[in-house]
Amino acid sequence: MAYPRSGLSPRLSTSHADRYNGQRRCSGAKLGRSYFHLHLVSDSTGETLIAASRAAAAQYQGVASIEHVYPLVRTPSQLDRVIAEIENAPGIVLFTLVDSELSKRLQAGCEASGSPCLSVLEPILTLFKSYLGQNYTPRAGAQHMLNADYFKRIDALNFTMLSDDGQTPENLDHADILLLGVSRTSKTPTSIYLANRGYKTANVPIVPRLPLPKIIDHLRRPLIVGLTASADRIVQIRQNRLLSLNADSQTDYVDRVAVAEEVAASRRLFAERGWPVIDVTRRSIEETAAAVLDLYRAHRLTFIADG
């Protein structure tokens, strides 16, 4: 059941939650895992809470959270419904509510149900206040305002979608970052992630016997990065791709020897051009993007210094 006006997320009913928890505990016992309820209450999208809580939960092996996410909670009536949810399934409560009255009300409700709660923003705001020497102005969802940074991200996303997989090569000189690699080296998802951070990112596939766009030889503005991975990993991803498309698997596209040669050829190309290389075999998209941005910062300083 959805709550489009209240801002509450879809949830498990109490009886459904009990059955769900019982099933999870049974399977968890066999696998040596335990589960707990995690309530994330936000007056904005809840992205901050989701990222912070998952980073913390990942440090505990054998333990998994059952997430209950409540975004856009901004009125007492909305909060009352959240508190009722917490009473039905007590657990850890994390919240980002800039309204002090709502915060106090939630903390009181958590205390009554025996659920430990924490304001994720409060320690950060306190530190900022101590350093800056001034109070903050409460603004729910202020980080998502339609400001210059927001429109920069939209512009970057538009550019990236139009420049995916070697499209519109004539626009490559307008890119901030250009990613190259053989098929299935995470070029597109990494490009989209970087675009969401505000960086115009293009990507061009390296295809056997097909030359790269000539414009790449003359690019100065974009950081050019080569992405690579182990042949075994690429074959595995390509096989899954063909399986999802019900395509013929008897092809060089998934032949271990042919793929190994593709990877080797791409590495030779990167070395010849002096392009930095990132091995994505064991990297998440976020880790790959972080490595790219680290290279980009150094590239920008060099580009600016060279005029």
Summary of the structure (lengths in Angstrom):
residues: 307
radius of gyration: 24.3
end to end distance: 57.4
largest distance: 68.7
contacts: 894
relative contact order: 0.08
helix: 54%
strand: 14%
